[in-house]
Amino acid sequence: MTPETEGVIRLMSKASGESVEIIMGKERHRPLPALRWLIGRELTTRGYSVNYAAREIGIDHNTLRHGLEQIKRMGIDKNWHPEQMIAAEFYRLLDNETV
């Protein structure tokens, strides 16, 4: 795992209140899949391929593709509770820190 990925995951942990271990684990209850999708989205915006980003966060690349489509379809600001609040905090932290 790259230091950049570790930094993004650490910020998501801080934003969500979930531990890094829980975020990177295999559990699939809400909001954990969405947290992984948001991490994957951030990594792909930083130039990672979907395949590489998925490997970095330990999920299948098709799962990440599906998640990116879900984020796009729903819009991150439309009724994603608790994901909406976590996403807002995550992006606020990203804006304020260099990863």
Buried (B, 14 or more C-beta within 10 A) or exposed (E): EEEBBEBBBBBBBBBBEBEEEEBBEEEEEEBBBBBBBBBBBBBBEEEBEBEBBBBBBEBEBEBBBBBBEBBEEBEBEEEBEEBBEBBBBBBEBBEEEEB
